[in-house]
């Protein structure tokens, strides 16, 4: 019987690089079974410690990382070693070898592939987006480029982070009922680029159950009840229709595909403004 591994992909940036490397790696092994856990923008020892706590609870964890800060990378490897967790840098040797070949010191700056202006815009967008996650700081919602609405576990946060990495200031708001929509949007629904995210109820049940198991969090039975979820998604769609907001069904879409659709909506809206 093939052993199933829990793969922890840890990045100090968006995670796109390590995700692509892992896709290429896993393609080399036909019977490789795994659960994928991704952690982006990991830049503190506290974040590392929390990830290690999660990993040590698994039977066969493996850590792959792209962290260019030597001290943080060393801390990750030391913590993983304490619990005999295999831990591999996917860029370390490559950077070192190039440094020797070019006779230059590497900058060791996260996301160093971006220009200064791009990086400044990204950092500003990322900071804004992290501060406006899950309905936070609604008082300056007008400063958003994009606002995402959706019921719990429709991928609002990871999609927001991906959009932020592209330079878009993104707010996301959990949709419990119509009254959870900020008054600013209800009174002026065309004020900003608002996009509704939805997902098939059966898929949402699985996602929520997996989430509860992963973080060992207790929710009421309504959280994974198919009838309640069907009502949630139905009410969400009705709200999106009422305010004439575009809707994206994320059931069979990757985050990248969802984000691409949102960016297209944003561009069309701004062209017509």
LUMMAR-755597 format. One line per 10 residues: number of its first residue (from 1); their letters; for each residue x, y, z of N, C-alpha, C, O, CB. Coordinates in pm, whole numbers. Atoms other than C-alpha are relative to their C-alpha. Glycine has a CB too. Example, Ala and Ser with C-alpha at 12.3 -4.5 7.8 and 13.67 -1.06 7.14 Angstrom:
2
1) as) 89:-119:0:1230:-450:780:90:120:0:194:118:66:-99:3:125 | -82:-119:-6:1367:-106:714:-77:109:73:-26:220:90:41:46:-142
END
This chain:
273
1) xxxxxxxxxx) 84:-120:0:0:0:0:88:126:0:182:135:80:-96:0:124 | -80:-121:11:140:342:-99:-25:92:119:-139:115:158:-32:73:-130 | 11:-92:-112:212:579:190:-44:137:-51:6:185:-153:134:11:76 | 46:-133:36:29:910:173:73:103:84:72:96:207:-153:12:18 | -79:-102:-69:245:1209:260:-78:131:9:-161:163:-77:134:21:-72 | 49:-136:-11:148:1551:384:113:93:-40:216:100:29:-53:32:145 | -104:-86:54:348:1800:179:-27:145:43:-133:200:14:8:-12:-155 | 11:-139:-45:407:2143:334:88:87:-90:211:77:-87:42:14:150 | -71:-90:91:502:2406:74:4:138:65:-98:205:76:-69:5:-141 | -16:-123:-76:641:2708:256:78:101:-82:187:71:-132:70:-26:136
11) xxxxxxxxxx) -64:-104:80:727:3032:80:-1:133:75:-93:161:151:-69:15:-136 | -1:-134:-59:831:3381:190:-63:102:-94:-63:222:-66:142:41:35 | 67:-89:93:647:3523:-110:-136:-61:-35:-204:-114:52:86:24:-129 | 135:43:38:336:3427:-309:-17:-152:-2:-129:-202:7:-34:55:-134 | 9:146:8:422:3057:-332:-9:-53:-141:-14:-174:-162:-118:-46:77 | 12:45:139:399:3049:-712:120:-84:-42:105:-185:-110:-14:120:-94 | -123:71:40:761:2938:-753:1:-142:54:21:-237:-22:124:75:48 | -8:133:-60:748:2648:-509:-115:-88:-50:-100:-210:-60:-4:10:154 | 113:77:52:407:2544:-641:35:-61:-136:4:-177:-162:-126:90:-12 | -38:50:132:545:2511:-993:108:-108:11:107:-207:-62:50:115:-89
21) xxxxxxxxxx) -106:100:-19:853:2326:-871:-59:-131:48:-19:-238:2:106:52:100 | 61:122:-52:638:2081:-679:-81:-72:-108:-82:-195:-112:-89:32:120 | 74:61:110:416:2024:-984:93:-82:-89:60:-192:-132:-71:107:-84 | -98:72:82:726:1927:-1182:54:-121:74:76:-226:14:114:93:-40 | -56:109:-81:857:1711:-898:-96:-118:8:-56:-233:-14:32:50:140 | 95:110:-20:541:1511:-838:-29:-75:-129:-68:-192:-127:-130:54:57 | 24:65:129:509:1439:-1210:98:-115:-26:76:-199:-112:10:102:-112 | -101:104:17:818:1219:-1176:-35:-130:73:32:-231:55:134:51:48 | 33:116:-82:645:976:-938:-146:-39:-22:-237:32:21:27:28:150 | 134:39:43:345:787:-1070:-92:-37:115:-213:-15:107:9:-114:-96
31) xxxxxxxxxx) 84:46:-110:224:647:-737:15:87:124:5:39:237:33:-145:35 | -22:-96:-109:286:956:-525:-136:52:49:-205:126:-22:91:118:-47 | 125:-49:-59:-12:1018:-296:32:102:108:124:82:188:-85:-118:58 | -35:-107:-94:-19:1336:-92:-120:91:29:-217:97:-46:117:82:-56 | 87:-112:-33:-213:1609:82:87:124:-7:199:126:45:-68:-16:142 | -80:-121:23:-96:1957:-11:-39:110:99:-157:141:113:-19:51:-145 | 24:-110:-93:-59:2235:250:92:115:-41:214:101:-37:26:-43:150 | -81:-112:48:56:2576:121:-3:116:98:-107:150:153:-50:46:-136 | -13:-114:-91:183:2865:331:83:108:-71:202:91:-94:68:-43:136 | -67:-111:69:266:3194:157:34:111:98:-21:118:208:-90:54:-113
41) xxxxxxxxxx) -42:-115:-80:434:3508:294:43:-39:141:8:26:239:-113:102:7 | -51:48:-128:604:3313:572:133:69:27:234:37:-36:17:-155:1 | -119:-83:-20:855:3560:712:37:20:146:122:104:177:-22:133:-64 | -35:-12:-141:865:3516:1089:17:-138:63:-37:-237:13:-108:80:75 | -19:126:-71:976:3247:1332:-132:-49:60:-155:-169:70:106:17:111 | 130:39:-56:629:3252:1487:-84:-74:-103:-150:-173:-70:-75:123:51 | 72:68:107:474:3157:1152:57:-141:-20:-17:-238:-36:7:81:-131 | -66:130:16:730:2879:1116:-42:-96:110:-74:-212:83:153:16:-1 | 34:85:-115:655:2744:1465:-141:-57:-13:-164:-173:19:12:78:130 | 138:46:15:283:2724:1391:-11:-107:-108:-86:-203:-93:-92:119:-34
51) xxxxxxxxxx) 2:99:108:346:2535:1067:58:-133:49:5:-240:19:78:52:-123 | -64:121:-54:577:2289:1245:-97:-73:92:-102:-196:92:130:36:76 | 98:62:-90:307:2229:1506:-103:-79:-79:-144:-187:-38:-70:107:87 | 96:71:85:67:2133:1228:64:-124:-63:5:-231:-67:-54:94:-111 | -68:109:71:321:1918:1046:31:-118:91:21:-233:49:128:51:-64 | -42:107:-90:432:1720:1350:-117:-91:39:-96:-200:92:63:59:125 | 118:82:-31:75:1592:1394:-29:-102:-111:-112:-191:-93:-121:90:21 | 22:91:111:93:1413:1058:98:-118:7:204:-108:67:16:74:-135 | -84:120:-5:237:1064:1008:121:10:-91:231:-29:-52:-82:-122:-39 | -109:-3:98:449:1131:699:13:140:-62:-7:156:-182:-23:-105:-111
61) xxxxxxxxxx) -13:-134:57:509:1507:661:132:20:-73:234:-39:-37:-15:104:109 | -121:-42:70:760:1653:417:-12:151:-22:-117:201:-63:19:-78:-137 | 1:-145:18:854:2020:403:91:37:-118:206:-4:-125:46:72:129 | -78:-62:107:968:2198:88:-15:151:17:-124:199:48:-49:-48:-144 | 13:-143:-24:1048:2567:110:85:84:-95:187:39:-147:38:32:142 | -78:-104:68:1164:2877:-73:3:119:94:-87:203:93:-61:38:-141 | -21:-112:-93:1292:3114:194:143:48:-20:238:-28:1:-26:-44:151 | -133:-49:32:1584:3336:101:72:63:119:192:87:113:-8:99:-111 | -64:-49:-122:1647:3476:450:71:-117:68:7:-210:116:-105:66:97 | -79:112:-52:1930:3253:575:-37:-36:143:-48:-154:176:146:34:-7
71) xxxxxxxxxx) 31:25:-141:1842:3292:943:-135:-69:16:-150:-161:97:2:130:80 | 134:60:-9:1475:3207:891:2:-141:-57:-63:-231:-2:-103:86:-75 | -12:134:58:1562:2912:666:68:-96:98:26:-211:113:80:5:-133 | -70:83:-99:1803:2782:930:-92:-36:116:-90:-149:165:125:72:53 | 95:25:-110:1535:2818:1198:-100:-108:-41:-131:-198:38:-74:130:38 | 95:100:50:1289:2619:985:63:-139:1:2:-236:46:-47:36:-142 | -66:131:6:1540:2340:929:28:-56:139:15:-177:161:131:11:-78 | -27:46:-136:1632:2324:1297:-127:-49:68:-126:-152:136:64:112:83 | 127:39:-61:1269:2309:1409:-51:-131:-61:-102:-217:11:-106:111:-19 | 43:123:66:1188:2041:1151:83:-118:47:32:-228:67:9:14:-153
81) xxxxxxxxxx) -91:106:-43:1491:1841:1260:-35:-53:139:-17:-172:166:144:52:0 | 37:41:-136:1369:1833:1621:-104:-113:-3:-107:-197:87:-55:120:78 | 109:98:8:1073:1622:1508:21:-98:-116:-72:-166:-160:-135:71:-14 | -36:92:109:1254:1429:1234:-88:17:-123:-125:-81:-188:-9:-144:49 | 81:-30:117:1053:1600:962:94:32:-117:171:128:-107:-99:119:27 | -83:-33:116:1227:1589:621:-29:141:-49:-144:179:-66:-23:-101:-114 | 16:-141:34:1287:1948:516:103:37:-107:223:20:-87:16:91:127 | -90:-26:113:1432:2063:182:-22:140:-57:-135:182:-81:-20:-105:-109 | 4:-126:74:1514:2399:31:5:-33:-149:89:-113:-191:117:95:41 | -1:29:143:1433:2397:-340:81:103:-79:99:88:-200:-143:-5:-54
91) xxxxxxxxxx) -79:-101:68:1642:2705:-418:139:17:59:227:73:-7:-72:130:4 | -124:-27:-72:1927:2703:-165:126:-32:-78:210:56:-96:1:-76:125 | -121:39:73:2188:2509:-363:12:76:-132:122:112:-174:-1:-151:-27 | -2:-71:127:2089:2681:-686:52:142:18:136:188:-59:-141:2:-63 | -45:-136:-27:2137:3029:-539:149:1:35:225:85:-13:-82:63:114 | -140:8:-41:2467:2927:-380:91:-25:-120:195:39:-135:19:-112:104 | -80:33:117:2600:2776:-703:10:117:-98:116:143:-155:-58:-122:-70 | -2:-116:88:2499:3079:-908:87:111:59:158:181:-13:-143:51:-25 | -81:-101:-67:2660:3306:-650:149:-25:-25:225:68:-50:-30:0:151 | -140:36:25:2988:3119:-691:38:20:-146:145:71:-177:26:-146:42
101) xxxxxxxxxx) -27:-10:142:2963:3109:-1069:13:145:-46:103:179:-123:-109:-70:-79 | 1:-140:41:2885:3479:-1106:94:86:84:116:204:54:-139:55:9 | -88:-74:-92:3122:3577:-823:-72:122:57:-15:231:67:130:43:-72 | 81:-106:-61:2842:3783:-668:-73:-56:121:-104:-175:128:-102:59:-103 | 83:38:-113:2659:3777:-340:-147:14:-38:-186:114:-98:33:85:126 | 144:-9:26:2288:3702:-369:-62:103:94:-16:121:206:-69:-138:19 | 63:-106:-80:2059:3978:-242:-76:-56:119:-89:11:221:-93:83:-86 | 80:64:-104:1852:3733:-31:-121:85:40:-158:94:157:86:-28:123 | 120:-80:-22:1552:3960:-70:-120:-79:-51:-121:-117:-169:10:139:-71 | 119:70:48:1211:3784:-86:-63:74:-118:-71:197:-118:-104:-16:113
111) xxxxxxxxxx) 62:-57:120:1043:3840:-425:96:91:-74:53:188:-136:-127:77:36 | -100:-84:63:1368:3985:-557:-10:6:-151:59:86:-214:134:-45:37 | 14:1:144:1259:3905:-913:-83:118:-50:-90:143:-171:-62:-129:-46 | 85:-112:39:1028:4207:-910:77:132:4:168:147:85:-124:8:92 | -63:-131:0:1135:4565:-992:-43:76:125:-137:37:193:-37:79:-127 | 30:-79:-121:1133:4828:-718:-142:53:-1:-214:41:98:99:116:13 | 135:-56:8:814:4996:-841:-105:-108:14:-205:-91:85:-20:75:-131 | 94:112:-10:636:4664:-884:-7:-50:143:-115:-78:196:40:-114:-95 | -6:52:-137:752:4552:-543:-71:93:97:-142:47:186:144:-20:43 | 64:-97:-88:636:4873:-375:-152:-8:-12:-224:-4:88:48:143:-34
121) xxxxxxxxxx) 145:11:22:293:4841:-534:-54:-128:59:-161:-130:119:-31:7:-150 | 43:129:-54:271:4476:-439:-4:3:152:-100:-44:213:93:-111:-48 | -5:-4:-147:377:4538:-80:-117:81:56:-180:40:153:134:61:47 | 111:-84:-44:121:4816:-43:-133:-75:-15:-218:-71:74:-4:131:-81 | 123:74:24:-151:4598:-196:-14:-118:97:-123:-145:147:-5:-51:-145 | 2:114:-91:-56:4297:17:-35:45:141:-116:-18:209:135:-73:-1 | 27:-51:-134:-55:4502:337:-147:40:13:-212:8:113:90:120:32 | 141:-40:0:-393:4652:249:-91:-122:6:-186:-126:84:-33:84:-125 | 85:120:9:-538:4313:163:0:-80:129:-105:-128:171:46:-88:-115 | -7:73:-127:-416:4144:481:-78:73:109:-139:10:196:146:-18:43
131) xxxxxxxxxx) 73:-79:-100:-566:4430:684:-151:0:-25:-229:32:65:50:143:1 | 142:-2:36:-898:4396:503:-53:-140:-29:-143:-158:-110:-24:90:-121 | 41:140:16:-934:4019:524:-121:-30:88:-130:18:201:115:-95:34 | 112:52:-78:-1258:3857:637:-86:109:65:-127:98:180:51:-93:107 | 90:-105:-48:-1459:4177:674:63:101:93:-9:176:160:-114:-61:69 | -67:-94:-90:-1196:4377:864:10:139:-64:14:153:-186:140:-52:36 | -23:-139:39:-1159:4757:847:-93:46:-112:-49:97:-215:143:17:-43 | 98:-38:102:-1479:4823:654:-12:151:-16:-69:199:-113:-136:-58:34 | 15:-146:4:-1451:5194:731:71:64:-120:33:173:-163:52:60:128 | -66:-57:118:-1212:5248:440:-10:-95:-120:85:-113:-196:147:30:30
141) xxxxxxxxxx) 27:94:109:-1367:5000:199:16:66:-137:49:0:-235:-140:-57:13 | -8:-72:127:-1368:5271:-71:140:-1:-60:156:21:-180:-45:143:20 | -137:0:50:-990:5243:-98:35:-129:-74:142:-141:-133:97:19:116 | -24:128:67:-1023:4888:-235:-6:16:-151:-83:96:-203:-101:-105:46 | 16:12:145:-962:4814:-600:-108:-103:-31:-190:-85:-122:134:-40:-67 | 92:112:22:-1161:4491:-575:-57:-43:134:14:-46:235:72:-119:-70 | 65:50:-121:-1412:4364:-319:-63:-136:-32:-143:-147:-125:-109:101:53 | 54:134:20:-1492:3992:-294:-102:-32:109:-79:-5:227:112:-104:0 | 104:43:-92:-1810:3860:-134:-26:-149:-21:-21:-198:-134:-130:83:-19 | 34:142:14:-1898:3499:-61:-21:-63:136:26:-11:237:110:-74:-75
151) xxxxxxxxxx) 21:72:-125:-2011:3252:203:134:-61:44:231:-60:-32:-110:-110:-15 | -122:56:-56:-1752:3083:422:58:-112:-86:-16:-200:-131:-25:-51:139 | -78:102:72:-1484:2872:242:-22:-1:-150:-17:-106:-214:-33:-135:54 | 7:-10:146:-1537:2999:-110:131:52:-59:136:91:-175:-116:92:-41 | -132:-37:50:-1169:3087:-140:27:149:-6:110:194:-84:19:-56:-135 | -15:-146:4:-1198:3459:-68:141:44:39:201:127:-29:-103:66:92 | -131:-45:-49:-874:3493:130:114:-36:-95:191:52:-132:26:-60:136 | -110:30:91:-635:3300:-97:-10:73:-133:92:110:-192:6:-148:-25 | 18:-74:124:-785:3468:-402:40:146:19:102:207:-68:-146:-10:-50 | -36:-138:-32:-745:3808:-236:151:17:5:205:115:-46:-62:43:134
161) xxxxxxxxxx) -145:-7:-11:-381:3737:-158:66:-9:-138:162:61:-167:53:-113:92 | -54:14:136:-316:3627:-515:-18:132:-76:73:178:-145:-71:-116:-76 | 26:-127:66:-477:3947:-644:92:109:55:140:194:-21:-148:41:17 | -89:-98:-61:-272:4152:-398:140:-12:-55:208:88:-77:3:-16:152 | -132:21:58:43:3995:-534:10:56:-142:119:86:-191:33:-149:-2 | 4:-62:132:-65:4128:-872:-16:152:9:-21:222:-92:-115:-60:-83 | 5:-145:-20:-94:4475:-718:-139:58:23:-155:180:21:59:65:-116 | 136:-47:-21:-469:4495:-653:-35:1:150:-25:-101:217:-101:-87:-77 | 44:-10:-139:-588:4621:-314:-137:-67:9:-235:-22:-50:-7:150:48 | 120:85:-1:-851:4361:-229:-56:-17:140:15:-54:233:31:-136:-61
171) xxxxxxxxxx) 71:28:-125:-1106:4343:49:-88:-122:-22:-142:-141:-131:-85:123:47 | 96:110:13:-1305:4028:117:-91:-3:121:-49:21:235:73:-136:-17 | 104:-9:-104:-1626:4005:315:-81:-128:3:-136:-169:-99:-93:122:-26 | 83:121:-11:-1799:3691:446:-148:35:-9:-194:129:55:29:-74:132 | 142:-27:21:-2161:3678:336:-82:-97:84:-97:-214:48:-37:-11:-150 | 86:81:-86:-2382:3549:616:-144:14:-47:-216:-85:-61:13:43:149 | 130:-32:57:-2698:3718:489:12:138:-63:118:199:-59:-114:-5:108 | -8:-128:69:-2786:4034:301:42:113:93:105:209:49:-134:34:-63 | -35:-106:-95:-2744:4242:616:149:3:31:198:101:87:-78:-19:129 | -145:-1:-21:-2378:4141:632:73:76:-110:194:97:-102:53:-143:7
181) xxxxxxxxxx) -58:-84:105:-2320:4341:313:8:143:55:-93:196:100:-85:-5:-132 | -14:-136:-53:-2181:4682:417:-99:98:-63:-130:88:-182:142:50:-22 | 98:-99:46:-2426:4971:385:55:78:-120:-20:113:-211:-37:96:114 | -62:-73:111:-2179:5148:155:-27:-68:-133:-52:-1:-233:150:13:23 | 22:75:124:-2222:4873:-104:-147:-15:-32:-187:-13:-149:65:-136:9 | 144:14:25:-2594:4828:-58:-59:129:-55:-148:125:-141:-73:-40:129 | 54:-129:45:-2658:5199:-110:60:43:-133:-1:121:-206:25:107:106 | -65:-36:125:-2415:5228:-399:73:-121:-57:196:-126:-54:99:119:20 | -59:128:42:-2356:4881:-548:100:11:-115:179:-81:-135:-108:-93:-40 | -91:-17:112:-2167:5017:-851:124:82:37:205:116:-49:-72:66:-116
191) xxxxxxxxxx) -111:-85:-45:-1919:5215:-641:136:-60:-30:227:10:-75:-12:26:149 | -127:68:19:-1642:4957:-666:-18:-127:-83:-130:-165:-116:63:-35:137 | 5:128:71:-1555:4640:-854:-29:-109:104:62:-157:172:135:-29:-78 | 44:103:-95:-1753:4390:-645:-26:-129:-76:-94:-129:-178:-127:46:77 | 18:130:65:-1741:4021:-736:-47:-101:103:10:-112:212:132:-47:-68 | 50:104:-89:-1942:3741:-578:63:-135:-34:75:-171:-152:-152:-10:-9 | -55:134:20:-1783:3399:-530:-100:-103:53:-154:-88:162:137:-15:71 | 91:105:-43:-1997:3088:-512:61:-136:-34:157:-145:-109:-140:16:-66 | -51:134:19:-1943:2713:-508:-115:-98:15:-213:-69:84:115:-33:100 | 106:100:-12:-2154:2399:-546:-11:-48:145:91:-76:208:27:-119:-95
201) xxxxxxxxxx) 19:37:-140:-2306:2304:-208:70:-129:43:129:-133:151:-144:-15:27 | -64:127:-39:-2177:1944:-209:151:16:14:212:-42:103:-32:-110:-103 | -143:-27:-7:-1825:2064:-276:31:82:126:133:59:191:49:75:-126 | -20:-85:-117:-1861:2325:0:-6:-81:129:67:-52:224:-104:110:3 | 6:89:-117:-1958:2054:250:137:-65:22:189:-66:133:-110:-108:-18 | -131:67:-11:-1633:1867:176:109:97:44:191:65:130:39:-63:-134 | -102:-100:-34:-1422:2184:195:-8:37:147:94:46:215:-15:125:-88 | 17:-40:-140:-1568:2284:530:38:-112:96:98:-87:200:-143:44:25 | -37:112:-86:-1529:1937:677:152:-16:6:208:-40:113:-64:-130:-52 | -145:11:3:-1166:1923:566:65:111:80:164:90:149:51:3:-144
211) xxxxxxxxxx) -54:-115:-74:-1103:2267:711:-12:-24:150:82:3:226:-72:130:-40 | 21:26:-142:-1251:2168:1046:97:-105:53:148:-93:164:-144:-45:25 | -93:105:-40:-1036:1857:1058:143:53:7:220:16:96:-7:-118:-97 | -137:-51:8:-721:2047:961:36:88:119:147:79:171:20:78:-127 | -31:-93:-109:-748:2311:1231:-62:-44:133:-48:23:235:-49:139:-35 | 63:55:-120:-942:2097:1480:-89:104:69:-84:122:191:108:-51:98 | 90:-103:-51:-1199:2369:1519:-142:-52:4:-185:-126:-84:8:127:-86 | 138:45:-15:-1550:2310:1640:-96:106:-56:-88:223:-18:-33:-30:148 | 106:-87:51:-1839:2462:1446:-134:-67:34:-140:-186:65:14:24:-155 | 132:59:-17:-2210:2417:1490:-29:-92:-117:35:-83:-222:-108:109:11
221) xxxxxxxxxx) 33:97:105:-2369:2139:1285:-48:68:-128:-38:10:-236:-106:-97:50 | 47:-72:117:-2517:2402:1051:113:28:-98:90:42:-218:-67:131:41 | -115:-37:83:-2166:2474:919:24:-100:-113:69:-62:-221:126:12:86 | -22:103:103:-2151:2144:728:-131:-70:-39:-128:-174:-104:101:-103:50 | 130:58:34:-2524:2072:693:-35:37:-145:-42:155:-179:-110:50:98 | 22:-23:142:-2603:2032:323:-122:89:-25:-119:175:-114:-17:-132:-73 | 119:-81:21:-2951:2184:352:26:146:36:-19:237:-34:-117:-54:83 | -33:-136:-42:-2820:2488:538:94:65:-102:80:184:-133:66:1:140 | -94:-53:97:-2538:2528:287:-70:33:-131:-39:134:-195:114:-100:-25 | 77:-28:121:-2780:2505:-6:-76:132:16:-86:211:-79:-99:-116:-30
231) xxxxxxxxxx) 72:-125:-26:-2981:2786:156:98:118:-1:67:224:-55:-75:-8:137 | -103:-104:-2:-2664:2989:217:37:43:-141:36:162:-174:125:-49:74 | -44:-32:136:-2552:2965:-144:-113:60:-83:-90:147:-168:54:-126:-68 | 117:-53:71:-2904:3032:-273:-20:148:36:-43:232:-51:-127:-82:34 | 16:-138:-44:-2932:3349:-63:110:89:-53:87:205:-88:-4:6:152 | -113:-78:51:-2587:3461:-172:-23:35:-147:-3:150:-188:133:-79:17 | 24:-25:142:-2675:3422:-541:-110:104:-20:-102:187:-110:-37:-129:-70 | 111:-96:10:-2998:3616:-487:49:141:31:7:237:-33:-114:-38:95 | -56:-131:-34:-2804:3899:-322:86:54:-113:79:172:-146:82:-9:130 | -84:-43:112:-2552:3910:-606:-86:48:-116:-55:148:-182:92:-116:-45
241) xxxxxxxxxx) 90:-38:110:-2837:3922:-857:-70:132:29:-86:215:-60:-104:-111:-24 | 71:-123:-40:-3020:4194:-664:86:123:-25:36:225:-75:-41:-7:148 | -88:-115:13:-2718:4424:-668:79:-1:-132:167:83:-155:97:5:117 | -58:10:135:-2614:4316:-1021:153:-11:5:223:54:-73:-40:122:-83 | -143:26:-9:-2269:4198:-915:36:-126:-78:-36:-225:-69:43:-13:147 | -42:121:73:-2084:3953:-1140:34:-112:97:83:-88:208:122:30:-90 | -21:117:-86:-2056:3601:-999:94:-98:-67:85:-122:-188:-135:-69:33 | -91:103:49:-1781:3343:-1037:-20:-127:81:-7:-126:204:148:47:6 | 11:130:-66:-1842:2977:-958:141:-59:7:201:-89:-95:-99:-96:-77 | -139:43:-18:-1511:2859:-811:13:-151:18:122:-201:45:60:70:121
251) xxxxxxxxxx) 0:144:-27:-1609:2491:-782:113:-73:-74:183:-154:-14:-134:-60:-40 | -100:72:81:-1380:2374:-1063:110:93:-50:177:63:-150:-68:-68:-118 | -102:-95:40:-1149:2673:-1084:116:2:99:94:-11:220:-60:140:-14 | -115:-24:-87:-799:2714:-947:-4:146:44:-78:226:-13:134:-34:-72 | -8:-139:-46:-716:3032:-757:46:89:-114:-5:200:-132:95:13:121 | -52:-78:112:-520:3151:-1060:-109:29:-104:-118:140:-156:118:-74:-67 | 108:-18:98:-820:3098:-1290:-105:98:53:-154:183:-21:-65:-135:-33 | 97:-92:-61:-1054:3274:-1048:52:142:-3:-20:235:-40:-30:-42:145 | -60:-134:-2:-816:3567:-1012:4:61:-140:-21:180:-156:142:-7:59 | -5:-50:139:-776:3596:-1390:-137:51:-43:-147:154:-110:48:-112:-95
261) xxxxxxxxxx) 136:-42:33:-1154:3618:-1428:-35:132:71:-98:220:12:-103:-109:38 | 28:-122:-78:-1175:3883:-1154:74:119:-60:17:228:-71:42:-20:148 | -78:-108:59:-898:4090:-1313:-67:47:-131:-70:167:-160:146:-45:-27 | 69:-36:125:-1086:4079:-1645:-123:85:30:-149:185:-38:-40:-128:-79 | 118:-76:-42:-1402:4201:-1472:41:141:42:-24:240:6:-75:-71:116 | -51:-129:-48:-1201:4479:-1305:39:89:-117:7:208:-119:122:-22:93 | -44:-79:114:-1048:4589:-1635:-117:51:-83:-116:165:-128:93:-82:-88 | 119:-41:77:-1384:4596:-1815:-73:112:72:-116:209:10:-97:-121:-22 | 71:-103:-78:-1541:4797:-1532:72:134:-11:9:239:-26:-11:-42:148 | -75:-126:6:-1260:5053:-1541:2:59:-140:12:181:-156:142:-23:47
271) xxx) 8:-51:136:-1274:5078:-1919:-131:75:-25:-137:173:-100:14:-114:-100 | 133:-60:20:-1643:5161:-1897:-30:113:96:-134:178:86:-105:-107:13 | 24:-103:-101:-1605:5401:-1605:5:140:-63:-13:240:7:103:-11:114
END
